[in-house]
Amino acid sequence: MISSLLMAAATPIGGDTPTQTQTQTQTQTQEGAPTMDITRKADMTTTDGPTEYFTGRVTITGQFQRPTPSRVGGAIVHFEPGARTAWHVHPLGQTLIVTEGVGWTQIEGGPKLEFHAGDVLWCPAEHKHWHGATPHAAMTHIAIQESLNGSPVTWMEHVTDAEYLGQAPTVDEGR
């Protein structure tokens, strides 16, 4: 197993197979070194977003929580049109990297904002907020947050249809 991982690690990005000498050199330099942890796409599980925390069809793929001393965790979250989170807060904030589609987000008391694939969002610590797809477009993001005292999030009440649909989103006209 280790030798096959080292052989894979020794393969150049261009895809050419390394020579025996290159593989041995890579193996020798790898001895005793920490290894990278790679979770392959084929090995990731996908689950439905729990109805306690989401409205509409949401799937969560590759959910992870790194071991201490790291506090980082995250997942790939896909929202079908009209799907959204419940109101929630993150004790240390949250980063969303939008990979597909169009979505909306709102911090309590603030304007509803529209975002698109390629955008990166930051929600500051302890700010009550929600995010999800628009009514007519799906959206996928990578969510990254840290845990404090073992918890990355505190879930609250569902976002009502009136809250979700009531205010027109602020759209960046400079796109």
TIVO-2410 file (N, C-alpha, C; in nm, 3 decimals):
# residues 175
REC num residu      c1      c2      c3 atome chaine
REC   1      M   0.083  -0.119   0.000     N      A
REC   1      M   0.000   0.000   0.000    CA      A
REC   1      M   0.087   0.125   0.000     C      A
REC   2      I   0.184   0.132   0.094     N      A
REC   2      I   0.270   0.250   0.103    CA      A
REC   2      I   0.348   0.268  -0.026     C      A
REC   3      S   0.403   0.158  -0.080     N      A
REC   3      S   0.483   0.173  -0.201    CA      A
REC   3      S   0.397   0.221  -0.318     C      A
REC   4      S   0.271   0.176  -0.327     N      A
REC   4      S   0.186   0.225  -0.435    CA      A
REC   4      S   0.152   0.371  -0.416     C      A
REC   5      L   0.137   0.417  -0.291     N      A
REC   5      L   0.113   0.558  -0.266    CA      A
REC   5      L   0.236   0.640  -0.300     C      A
REC   6      L   0.352   0.588  -0.264     N      A
REC   6      L   0.475   0.659  -0.296    CA      A
REC   6      L   0.498   0.663  -0.447     C      A
REC   7      M   0.462   0.555  -0.517     N      A
REC   7      M   0.476   0.553  -0.663    CA      A
REC   7      M   0.384   0.659  -0.722     C      A
REC   8      A   0.261   0.668  -0.671     N      A
REC   8      A   0.168   0.769  -0.720    CA      A
REC   8      A   0.221   0.908  -0.689     C      A
REC   9      A   0.279   0.928  -0.571     N      A
REC   9      A   0.333   1.057  -0.533    CA      A
REC   9      A   0.454   1.093  -0.619     C      A
REC  10      A   0.524   0.991  -0.666     N      A
REC  10      A   0.643   1.016  -0.746    CA      A
REC  10      A   0.609   1.042  -0.893     C      A
REC  11      T   0.486   1.018  -0.933     N      A
REC  11      T   0.446   1.042  -1.071    CA      A
REC  11      T   0.432   1.191  -1.095     C      A
REC  12      P   0.505   1.244  -1.193     N      A
REC  12      P   0.495   1.387  -1.221    CA      A
REC  12      P   0.354   1.425  -1.265     C      A
REC  13      I   0.321   1.550  -1.246     N      A
REC  13      I   0.188   1.598  -1.280    CA      A
REC  13      I   0.159   1.578  -1.428     C      A
REC  14      G   0.261   1.584  -1.511     N      A
REC  14      G   0.242   1.564  -1.655    CA      A
REC  14      G   0.194   1.425  -1.690     C      A
REC  15      G   0.201   1.330  -1.596     N      A
REC  15      G   0.147   1.197  -1.617    CA      A
REC  15      G   0.251   1.094  -1.659     C      A
REC  16      D   0.375   1.134  -1.687     N      A
REC  16      D   0.477   1.037  -1.724    CA      A
REC  16      D   0.511   0.951  -1.604     C      A
REC  17      T   0.532   0.822  -1.628     N      A
REC  17      T   0.567   0.731  -1.521    CA      A
REC  17      T   0.713   0.753  -1.483     C      A
REC  18      P   0.746   0.763  -1.353     N      A
REC  18      P   0.885   0.786  -1.313    CA      A
REC  18      P   0.970   0.663  -1.339     C      A
REC  19      T   1.098   0.686  -1.353     N      A
REC  19      T   1.190   0.574  -1.368    CA      A
REC  19      T   1.206   0.508  -1.232     C      A
REC  20      Q   1.265   0.388  -1.229     N      A
REC  20      Q   1.289   0.317  -1.103    CA      A
REC  20      Q   1.376   0.402  -1.011     C      A
REC  21      T   1.476   0.470  -1.065     N      A
REC  21      T   1.564   0.554  -0.984    CA      A
REC  21      T   1.486   0.669  -0.923     C      A
REC  22      Q   1.399   0.734  -1.002     N      A
REC  22      Q   1.319   0.844  -0.949    CA      A
REC  22      Q   1.228   0.796  -0.837     C      A
REC  23      T   1.167   0.678  -0.854     N      A
REC  23      T   1.078   0.623  -0.752    CA      A
REC  23      T   1.155   0.592  -0.625     C      A
REC  24      Q   1.273   0.533  -0.637     N      A
REC  24      Q   1.354   0.502  -0.520    CA      A
REC  24      Q   1.393   0.630  -0.448     C      A
REC  25      T   1.431   0.732  -0.522     N      A
REC  25      T   1.469   0.859  -0.461    CA      A
REC  25      T   1.350   0.917  -0.386     C      A
REC  26      Q   1.234   0.914  -0.448     N      A
REC  26      Q   1.114   0.966  -0.384    CA      A
REC  26      Q   1.084   0.885  -0.257     C      A
REC  27      T   1.098   0.753  -0.264     N      A
REC  27      T   1.073   0.668  -0.149    CA      A
REC  27      T   1.170   0.700  -0.036     C      A
REC  28      Q   1.296   0.718  -0.070     N      A
REC  28      Q   1.397   0.747   0.032    CA      A
REC  28      Q   1.370   0.882   0.099     C      A
REC  29      T   1.329   0.981   0.021     N      A
REC  29      T   1.304   1.111   0.081    CA      A
REC  29      T   1.173   1.112   0.159     C      A
REC  30      Q   1.088   1.015   0.134     N      A
REC  30      Q   0.958   1.008   0.202    CA      A
REC  30      Q   0.965   0.932   0.334     C      A
REC  31      E   1.069   0.853   0.354     N      A
REC  31      E   1.077   0.772   0.475    CA      A
REC  31      E   1.066   0.858   0.600     C      A
REC  32      G   0.973   0.827   0.685     N      A
REC  32      G   0.955   0.896   0.811    CA      A
REC  32      G   0.887   1.032   0.800     C      A
REC  33      A   0.860   1.076   0.679     N      A
REC  33      A   0.794   1.206   0.660    CA      A
REC  33      A   0.643   1.189   0.679     C      A
REC  34      P   0.575   1.293   0.724     N      A
REC  34      P   0.430   1.285   0.734    CA      A
REC  34      P   0.370   1.266   0.595     C      A
REC  35      T   0.256   1.203   0.589     N      A
REC  35      T   0.190   1.180   0.460    CA      A
REC  35      T   0.072   1.274   0.444     C      A
REC  36      M   0.036   1.300   0.320     N      A
REC  36      M  -0.083   1.379   0.291    CA      A
REC  36      M  -0.203   1.287   0.300     C      A
REC  37      D  -0.314   1.341   0.345     N      A
REC  37      D  -0.438   1.266   0.352    CA      A
REC  37      D  -0.526   1.312   0.236     C      A
REC  38      I  -0.547   1.224   0.140     N      A
REC  38      I  -0.628   1.257   0.023    CA      A
REC  38      I  -0.754   1.172   0.027     C      A
REC  39      T  -0.869   1.236   0.028     N      A
REC  39      T  -0.995   1.165   0.017    CA      A
REC  39      T  -1.038   1.173  -0.128     C      A
REC  40      R  -1.044   1.061  -0.194     N      A
REC  40      R  -1.078   1.056  -0.336    CA      A
REC  40      R  -1.228   1.078  -0.354     C      A
REC  41      K  -1.263   1.143  -0.462     N      A
REC  41      K  -1.403   1.173  -0.492    CA      A
REC  41      K  -1.489   1.047  -0.485     C      A
REC  42      A  -1.438   0.936  -0.538     N      A
REC  42      A  -1.513   0.810  -0.539    CA      A
REC  42      A  -1.540   0.757  -0.399     C      A
REC  43      D  -1.460   0.800  -0.301     N      A
REC  43      D  -1.475   0.753  -0.164    CA      A
REC  43      D  -1.561   0.844  -0.077     C      A
REC  44      M  -1.600   0.961  -0.131     N      A
REC  44      M  -1.681   1.054  -0.053    CA      A
REC  44      M  -1.827   1.009  -0.049     C      A
REC  45      T  -1.889   1.030   0.065     N      A
REC  45      T  -2.031   0.997   0.076    CA      A
REC  45      T  -2.114   1.124   0.058     C      A
REC  46      T  -2.234   1.105   0.007     N      A
REC  46      T  -2.329   1.214  -0.010    CA      A
REC  46      T  -2.452   1.181   0.071     C      A
REC  47      T  -2.497   1.276   0.150     N      A
REC  47      T  -2.617   1.258   0.232    CA      A
REC  47      T  -2.713   1.372   0.205     C      A
REC  48      D  -2.839   1.348   0.233     N      A
REC  48      D  -2.939   1.454   0.223    CA      A
REC  48      D  -2.921   1.551   0.339     C      A
REC  49      G  -2.937   1.679   0.312     N      A
REC  49      G  -2.933   1.779   0.418    CA      A
REC  49      G  -3.050   1.757   0.513     C      A
REC  50      P  -3.026   1.751   0.643     N      A
REC  50      P  -3.133   1.725   0.739    CA      A
REC  50      P  -3.241   1.834   0.733     C      A
REC  51      T  -3.367   1.792   0.737     N      A
REC  51      T  -3.478   1.887   0.729    CA      A
REC  51      T  -3.482   1.982   0.849     C      A
REC  52      E  -3.416   1.947   0.959     N      A
REC  52      E  -3.410   2.039   1.073    CA      A
REC  52      E  -3.329   2.164   1.040     C      A
REC  53      Y  -3.236   2.153   0.944     N      A
REC  53      Y  -3.143   2.261   0.915    CA      A
REC  53      Y  -3.160   2.322   0.775     C      A
REC  54      F  -3.238   2.258   0.690     N      A
REC  54      F  -3.252   2.302   0.552    CA      A
REC  54      F  -3.398   2.298   0.507     C      A
REC  55      T  -3.432   2.389   0.416     N      A
REC  55      T  -3.561   2.388   0.347    CA      A
REC  55      T  -3.532   2.352   0.203     C      A
REC  56      G  -3.606   2.257   0.145     N      A
REC  56      G  -3.584   2.215   0.007    CA      A
REC  56      G  -3.481   2.105  -0.002     C      A
REC  57      R  -3.445   2.069  -0.124     N      A
REC  57      R  -3.352   1.958  -0.148    CA      A
REC  57      R  -3.207   2.007  -0.143     C      A
REC  58      V  -3.134   1.952  -0.047     N      A
REC  58      V  -2.993   1.986  -0.025    CA      A
REC  58      V  -2.916   1.856  -0.007     C      A
REC  59      T  -2.800   1.846  -0.071     N      A
REC  59      T  -2.712   1.732  -0.047    CA      A
REC  59      T  -2.577   1.781   0.003     C      A
REC  60      I  -2.517   1.698   0.088     N      A
REC  60      I  -2.388   1.730   0.150    CA      A
REC  60      I  -2.291   1.618   0.113     C      A
REC  61      T  -2.178   1.655   0.054     N      A
REC  61      T  -2.080   1.557   0.006    CA      A
REC  61      T  -1.945   1.585   0.071     C      A
REC  62      G  -1.876   1.477   0.108     N      A
REC  62      G  -1.739   1.488   0.156    CA      A
REC  62      G  -1.722   1.565   0.285     C      A
REC  63      Q  -1.821   1.558   0.372     N      A
REC  63      Q  -1.813   1.631   0.499    CA      A
REC  63      Q  -1.689   1.586   0.577     C      A
REC  64      F  -1.615   1.684   0.631     N      A
REC  64      F  -1.493   1.650   0.705    CA      A
REC  64      F  -1.476   1.739   0.826     C      A
REC  65      Q  -1.404   1.686   0.924     N      A
REC  65      Q  -1.360   1.761   1.042    CA      A
REC  65      Q  -1.218   1.715   1.069     C      A
REC  66      R  -1.122   1.805   1.062     N      A
REC  66      R  -0.982   1.769   1.083    CA      A
REC  66      R  -0.956   1.745   1.232     C      A
REC  67      P  -0.860   1.655   1.261     N      A
REC  67      P  -0.827   1.625   1.400    CA      A
REC  67      P  -0.754   1.741   1.468     C      A
REC  68      T  -0.762   1.747   1.600     N      A
REC  68      T  -0.691   1.850   1.675    CA      A
REC  68      T  -0.541   1.836   1.649     C      A
REC  69      P  -0.468   1.942   1.646     N      A
REC  69      P  -0.503   2.074   1.696    CA      A
REC  69      P  -0.584   2.159   1.598     C      A
REC  70      S  -0.603   2.111   1.474     N      A
REC  70      S  -0.682   2.188   1.378    CA      A
REC  70      S  -0.827   2.194   1.424     C      A
REC  71      R  -0.895   2.301   1.388     N      A
REC  71      R  -1.038   2.315   1.419    CA      A
REC  71      R  -1.121   2.322   1.292     C      A
REC  72      V  -1.058   2.301   1.176     N      A
REC  72      V  -1.123   2.322   1.046    CA      A
REC  72      V  -1.210   2.202   1.006     C      A
REC  73      G  -1.325   2.234   0.953     N      A
REC  73      G  -1.415   2.134   0.897    CA      A
REC  73      G  -1.486   2.194   0.778     C      A
REC  74      G  -1.556   2.110   0.703     N      A
REC  74      G  -1.629   2.162   0.590    CA      A
REC  74      G  -1.697   2.054   0.510     C      A
REC  75      A  -1.751   2.095   0.395     N      A
REC  75      A  -1.821   2.002   0.307    CA      A
REC  75      A  -1.854   2.074   0.177     C      A
REC  76      I  -1.891   1.995   0.077     N      A
REC  76      I  -1.946   2.045  -0.048    CA      A
REC  76      I  -2.097   2.036  -0.033     C      A
REC  77      V  -2.166   2.148  -0.047     N      A
REC  77      V  -2.310   2.152  -0.024    CA      A
REC  77      V  -2.379   2.197  -0.153     C      A
REC  78      H  -2.476   2.118  -0.199     N      A
REC  78      H  -2.550   2.149  -0.321    CA      A
REC  78      H  -2.695   2.180  -0.285     C      A
REC  79      F  -2.744   2.292  -0.335     N      A
REC  79      F  -2.882   2.337  -0.312    CA      A
REC  79      F  -2.957   2.336  -0.445     C      A
REC  80      E  -3.068   2.265  -0.451     N      A
REC  80      E  -3.156   2.271  -0.568    CA      A
REC  80      E  -3.228   2.407  -0.565     C      A
REC  81      P  -3.286   2.451  -0.677     N      A
REC  81      P  -3.357   2.580  -0.676    CA      A
REC  81      P  -3.457   2.589  -0.560     C      A
REC  82      G  -3.453   2.702  -0.491     N      A
REC  82      G  -3.543   2.727  -0.378    CA      A
REC  82      G  -3.495   2.672  -0.245     C      A
REC  83      A  -3.390   2.590  -0.245     N      A
REC  83      A  -3.340   2.532  -0.120    CA      A
REC  83      A  -3.250   2.632  -0.047     C      A
REC  84      R  -3.251   2.622   0.086     N      A
REC  84      R  -3.173   2.716   0.168    CA      A
REC  84      R  -3.148   2.657   0.306     C      A
REC  85      T  -3.054   2.719   0.377     N      A
REC  85      T  -3.028   2.681   0.515    CA      A
REC  85      T  -3.133   2.743   0.606     C      A
REC  86      A  -3.136   2.696   0.729     N      A
REC  86      A  -3.207   2.768   0.835    CA      A
REC  86      A  -3.114   2.880   0.880     C      A
REC  87      W  -3.167   2.973   0.958     N      A
REC  87      W  -3.081   3.074   1.020    CA      A
REC  87      W  -2.979   3.001   1.108     C      A
REC  88      H  -2.857   3.049   1.111     N      A
REC  88      H  -2.753   2.986   1.192    CA      A
REC  88      H  -2.639   3.083   1.217     C      A
REC  89      V  -2.554   3.048   1.313     N      A
REC  89      V  -2.432   3.125   1.342    CA      A
REC  89      V  -2.314   3.028   1.350     C      A
REC  90      H  -2.197   3.080   1.318     N      A
REC  90      H  -2.072   3.005   1.331    CA      A
REC  90      H  -1.986   3.079   1.435     C      A
REC  91      P  -1.937   3.009   1.536     N      A
REC  91      P  -1.864   3.076   1.643    CA      A
REC  91      P  -1.736   3.146   1.596     C      A
REC  92      L  -1.677   3.096   1.487     N      A
REC  92      L  -1.552   3.155   1.437    CA      A
REC  92      L  -1.565   3.200   1.291     C      A
REC  93      G  -1.687   3.215   1.242     N      A
REC  93      G  -1.710   3.259   1.105    CA      A
REC  93      G  -1.714   3.143   1.007     C      A
REC  94      Q  -1.743   3.176   0.881     N      A
REC  94      Q  -1.754   3.073   0.777    CA      A
REC  94      Q  -1.713   3.132   0.642     C      A
REC  95      T  -1.640   3.053   0.564     N      A
REC  95      T  -1.606   3.087   0.427    CA      A
REC  95      T  -1.685   2.995   0.334     C      A
REC  96      L  -1.745   3.054   0.230     N      A
REC  96      L  -1.815   2.978   0.127    CA      A
REC  96      L  -1.745   3.005  -0.005     C      A
REC  97      I  -1.704   2.899  -0.074     N      A
REC  97      I  -1.645   2.909  -0.207    CA      A
REC  97      I  -1.748   2.855  -0.304     C      A
REC  98      V  -1.804   2.943  -0.385     N      A
REC  98      V  -1.915   2.905  -0.473    CA      A
REC  98      V  -1.858   2.843  -0.600     C      A
REC  99      T  -1.896   2.718  -0.627     N      A
REC  99      T  -1.841   2.645  -0.741    CA      A
REC  99      T  -1.938   2.637  -0.859     C      A
REC 100      E  -2.067   2.648  -0.833     N      A
REC 100      E  -2.167   2.639  -0.940    CA      A
REC 100      E  -2.289   2.722  -0.905     C      A
REC 101      G  -2.350   2.781  -1.006     N      A
REC 101      G  -2.483   2.839  -0.991    CA      A
REC 101      G  -2.487   2.980  -0.933     C      A
REC 102      V  -2.608   3.012  -0.884     N      A
REC 102      V  -2.639   3.144  -0.829    CA      A
REC 102      V  -2.709   3.124  -0.696     C      A
REC 103      G  -2.672   3.205  -0.597     N      A
REC 103      G  -2.735   3.192  -0.466    CA      A
REC 103      G  -2.763   3.326  -0.402     C      A
REC 104      W  -2.829   3.318  -0.289     N      A
REC 104      W  -2.859   3.435  -0.206    CA      A
REC 104      W  -2.807   3.409  -0.065     C      A
REC 105      T  -2.770   3.515   0.004     N      A
REC 105      T  -2.733   3.508   0.144    CA      A
REC 105      T  -2.779   3.636   0.213     C      A
REC 106      Q  -2.796   3.625   0.344     N      A
REC 106      Q  -2.839   3.742   0.420    CA      A
REC 106      Q  -2.795   3.728   0.565     C      A
REC 107      I  -2.737   3.835   0.618     N      A
REC 107      I  -2.712   3.845   0.761    CA      A
REC 107      I  -2.834   3.913   0.821     C      A
REC 108      E  -2.878   3.867   0.936     N      A
REC 108      E  -2.998   3.923   1.000    CA      A
REC 108      E  -2.988   4.075   1.007     C      A
REC 109      G  -3.094   4.142   0.958     N      A
REC 109      G  -3.099   4.288   0.959    CA      A
REC 109      G  -3.031   4.353   0.841     C      A
REC 110      G  -2.963   4.274   0.757     N      A
REC 110      G  -2.893   4.328   0.641    CA      A
REC 110      G  -2.965   4.298   0.512     C      A
REC 111      P  -2.912   4.348   0.402     N      A
REC 111      P  -2.975   4.322   0.272    CA      A
REC 111      P  -2.951   4.178   0.227     C      A
REC 112      K  -3.040   4.127   0.146     N      A
REC 112      K  -3.019   3.997   0.082    CA      A
REC 112      K  -2.924   4.019  -0.035     C      A
REC 113      L  -2.817   3.941  -0.042     N      A
REC 113      L  -2.714   3.957  -0.144    CA      A
REC 113      L  -2.715   3.839  -0.240     C      A
REC 114      E  -2.692   3.866  -0.366     N      A
REC 114      E  -2.682   3.760  -0.467    CA      A
REC 114      E  -2.534   3.732  -0.494     C      A
REC 115      F  -2.501   3.604  -0.512     N      A
REC 115      F  -2.364   3.566  -0.544    CA      A
REC 115      F  -2.365   3.461  -0.654     C      A
REC 116      H  -2.249   3.441  -0.716     N      A
REC 116      H  -2.238   3.356  -0.835    CA      A
REC 116      H  -2.118   3.263  -0.826     C      A
REC 117      A  -2.117   3.161  -0.913     N      A
REC 117      A  -2.002   3.070  -0.922    CA      A
REC 117      A  -1.874   3.152  -0.936     C      A
REC 118      G  -1.773   3.116  -0.860     N      A
REC 118      G  -1.646   3.186  -0.860    CA      A
REC 118      G  -1.631   3.286  -0.746     C      A
REC 119      D  -1.743   3.324  -0.683     N      A
REC 119      D  -1.738   3.417  -0.571    CA      A
REC 119      D  -1.696   3.344  -0.443     C      A
REC 120      V  -1.634   3.418  -0.351     N      A
REC 120      V  -1.596   3.366  -0.220    CA      A
REC 120      V  -1.662   3.457  -0.116     C      A
REC 121      L  -1.739   3.397  -0.026     N      A
REC 121      L  -1.812   3.472   0.077    CA      A
REC 121      L  -1.747   3.451   0.212     C      A
REC 122      W  -1.751   3.553   0.297     N      A
REC 122      W  -1.708   3.543   0.436    CA      A
REC 122      W  -1.822   3.592   0.523     C      A
REC 123      C  -1.867   3.508   0.614     N      A
REC 123      C  -1.965   3.549   0.715    CA      A
REC 123      C  -1.891   3.558   0.847     C      A
REC 124      P  -1.886   3.677   0.908     N      A
REC 124      P  -1.811   3.693   1.033    CA      A
REC 124      P  -1.868   3.608   1.148     C      A
REC 125      A  -1.785   3.585   1.246     N      A
REC 125      A  -1.823   3.506   1.364    CA      A
REC 125      A  -1.946   3.564   1.432     C      A
REC 126      E  -2.029   3.472   1.477     N      A
REC 126      E  -2.149   3.503   1.558    CA      A
REC 126      E  -2.250   3.594   1.488     C      A
REC 127      H  -2.250   3.598   1.355     N      A
REC 127      H  -2.352   3.673   1.281    CA      A
REC 127      H  -2.458   3.576   1.231     C      A
REC 128      K  -2.581   3.597   1.275     N      A
REC 128      K  -2.693   3.513   1.233    CA      A
REC 128      K  -2.716   3.536   1.084     C      A
REC 129      H  -2.719   3.427   1.006     N      A
REC 129      H  -2.731   3.438   0.862    CA      A
REC 129      H  -2.793   3.313   0.802     C      A
REC 130      W  -2.822   3.321   0.673     N      A
REC 130      W  -2.866   3.205   0.596    CA      A
REC 130      W  -2.808   3.218   0.455     C      A
REC 131      H  -2.807   3.109   0.380     N      A
REC 131      H  -2.765   3.110   0.240    CA      A
REC 131      H  -2.828   2.993   0.169     C      A
REC 132      G  -2.842   3.006   0.037     N      A
REC 132      G  -2.900   2.899  -0.042    CA      A
REC 132      G  -2.910   2.937  -0.188     C      A
REC 133      A  -2.979   2.854  -0.264     N      A
REC 133      A  -2.999   2.878  -0.407    CA      A
REC 133      A  -3.107   2.984  -0.427     C      A
REC 134      T  -3.114   3.037  -0.547     N      A
REC 134      T  -3.224   3.126  -0.582    CA      A
REC 134      T  -3.345   3.040  -0.619     C      A
REC 135      P  -3.462   3.098  -0.633     N      A
REC 135      P  -3.579   3.017  -0.668    CA      A
REC 135      P  -3.568   2.946  -0.803     C      A
REC 136      H  -3.483   2.999  -0.894     N      A
REC 136      H  -3.480   2.945  -1.030    CA      A
REC 136      H  -3.346   2.884  -1.071     C      A
REC 137      A  -3.247   2.885  -0.982     N      A
REC 137      A  -3.115   2.830  -1.015    CA      A
REC 137      A  -3.058   2.753  -0.898     C      A
REC 138      A  -2.997   2.638  -0.928     N      A
REC 138      A  -2.927   2.561  -0.825    CA      A
REC 138      A  -2.796   2.630  -0.790     C      A
REC 139      M  -2.735   2.589  -0.679     N      A
REC 139      M  -2.608   2.648  -0.635    CA      A
REC 139      M  -2.531   2.544  -0.554     C      A
REC 140      T  -2.400   2.541  -0.575     N      A
REC 140      T  -2.311   2.453  -0.498    CA      A
REC 140      T  -2.199   2.538  -0.441     C      A
REC 141      H  -2.166   2.512  -0.314     N      A
REC 141      H  -2.052   2.580  -0.253    CA      A
REC 141      H  -1.974   2.482  -0.167     C      A
REC 142      I  -1.848   2.519  -0.144     N      A
REC 142      I  -1.766   2.450  -0.046    CA      A
REC 142      I  -1.772   2.536   0.080     C      A
REC 143      A  -1.819   2.477   0.189     N      A
REC 143      A  -1.830   2.549   0.316    CA      A
REC 143      A  -1.712   2.511   0.404     C      A
REC 144      I  -1.646   2.612   0.460     N      A
REC 144      I  -1.530   2.589   0.548    CA      A
REC 144      I  -1.549   2.672   0.674     C      A
REC 145      Q  -1.541   2.607   0.788     N      A
REC 145      Q  -1.555   2.677   0.914    CA      A
REC 145      Q  -1.474   2.605   1.022     C      A
REC 146      E  -1.450   2.676   1.131     N      A
REC 146      E  -1.376   2.620   1.244    CA      A
REC 146      E  -1.473   2.591   1.358     C      A
REC 147      S  -1.437   2.493   1.438     N      A
REC 147      S  -1.515   2.459   1.557    CA      A
REC 147      S  -1.459   2.532   1.679     C      A
REC 148      L  -1.549   2.569   1.768     N      A
REC 148      L  -1.511   2.624   1.897    CA      A
REC 148      L  -1.581   2.539   2.002     C      A
REC 149      N  -1.505   2.485   2.094     N      A
REC 149      N  -1.559   2.394   2.195    CA      A
REC 149      N  -1.634   2.278   2.130     C      A
REC 150      G  -1.579   2.228   2.018     N      A
REC 150      G  -1.633   2.111   1.951    CA      A
REC 150      G  -1.750   2.137   1.857     C      A
REC 151      S  -1.792   2.262   1.839     N      A
REC 151      S  -1.907   2.289   1.754    CA      A
REC 151      S  -1.875   2.396   1.650     C      A
REC 152      P  -1.905   2.368   1.520     N      A
REC 152      P  -1.882   2.468   1.416    CA      A
REC 152      P  -2.003   2.557   1.388     C      A
REC 153      V  -2.120   2.521   1.443     N      A
REC 153      V  -2.242   2.593   1.406    CA      A
REC 153      V  -2.348   2.577   1.514     C      A
REC 154      T  -2.431   2.680   1.527     N      A
REC 154      T  -2.553   2.671   1.609    CA      A
REC 154      T  -2.670   2.699   1.515     C      A
REC 155      W  -2.757   2.599   1.501     N      A
REC 155      W  -2.872   2.611   1.411    CA      A
REC 155      W  -2.988   2.675   1.484     C      A
REC 156      M  -3.067   2.751   1.409     N      A
REC 156      M  -3.181   2.823   1.465    CA      A
REC 156      M  -3.306   2.792   1.382     C      A
REC 157      E  -3.401   2.885   1.381     N      A
REC 157      E  -3.528   2.864   1.312    CA      A
REC 157      E  -3.510   2.865   1.160     C      A
REC 158      H  -3.607   2.805   1.091     N      A
REC 158      H  -3.607   2.805   0.945    CA      A
REC 158      H  -3.631   2.945   0.890     C      A
REC 159      V  -3.574   2.972   0.775     N      A
REC 159      V  -3.601   3.096   0.702    CA      A
REC 159      V  -3.739   3.078   0.639     C      A
REC 160      T  -3.829   3.169   0.668     N      A
REC 160      T  -3.965   3.157   0.613    CA      A
REC 160      T  -3.965   3.192   0.465     C      A
REC 161      D  -4.071   3.151   0.395     N      A
REC 161      D  -4.086   3.189   0.255    CA      A
REC 161      D  -4.091   3.341   0.241     C      A
REC 162      A  -4.157   3.408   0.336     N      A
REC 162      A  -4.166   3.555   0.331    CA      A
REC 162      A  -4.027   3.618   0.344     C      A
REC 163      E  -3.942   3.564   0.432     N      A
REC 163      E  -3.806   3.616   0.446    CA      A
REC 163      E  -3.723   3.587   0.321     C      A
REC 164      Y  -3.738   3.466   0.269     N      A
REC 164      Y  -3.661   3.422   0.152    CA      A
REC 164      Y  -3.699   3.501   0.027     C      A
REC 165      L  -3.829   3.520   0.005     N      A
REC 165      L  -3.877   3.584  -0.118    CA      A
REC 165      L  -3.907   3.733  -0.104     C      A
REC 166      G  -3.919   3.782   0.021     N      A
REC 166      G  -3.971   3.915   0.045    CA      A
REC 166      G  -3.889   4.031  -0.005     C      A
REC 167      Q  -3.761   4.030   0.015     N      A
REC 167      Q  -3.677   4.143  -0.021    CA      A
REC 167      Q  -3.599   4.112  -0.148     C      A
REC 168      A  -3.600   4.204  -0.244     N      A
REC 168      A  -3.521   4.183  -0.366    CA      A
REC 168      A  -3.373   4.180  -0.330     C      A
REC 169      P  -3.297   4.090  -0.391     N      A
REC 169      P  -3.154   4.082  -0.358    CA      A
REC 169      P  -3.077   4.200  -0.415     C      A
REC 170      T  -2.968   4.235  -0.348     N      A
REC 170      T  -2.874   4.333  -0.400    CA      A
REC 170      T  -2.782   4.260  -0.495     C      A
REC 171      V  -2.777   4.307  -0.619     N      A
REC 171      V  -2.697   4.241  -0.722    CA      A
REC 171      V  -2.584   4.333  -0.762     C      A
REC 172      D  -2.463   4.278  -0.771     N      A
REC 172      D  -2.347   4.355  -0.813    CA      A
REC 172      D  -2.357   4.377  -0.965     C      A
REC 173      E  -2.382   4.500  -1.005     N      A
REC 173      E  -2.399   4.533  -1.146    CA      A
REC 173      E  -2.266   4.532  -1.223     C      A
REC 174      G  -2.154   4.525  -1.151     N      A
REC 174      G  -2.024   4.527  -1.214    CA      A
REC 174      G  -1.977   4.392  -1.264     C      A
REC 175      R  -2.062   4.292  -1.263     N      A
REC 175      R  -2.021   4.159  -1.306    CA      A
REC 175      R  -1.983   4.158  -1.449     C      A
***
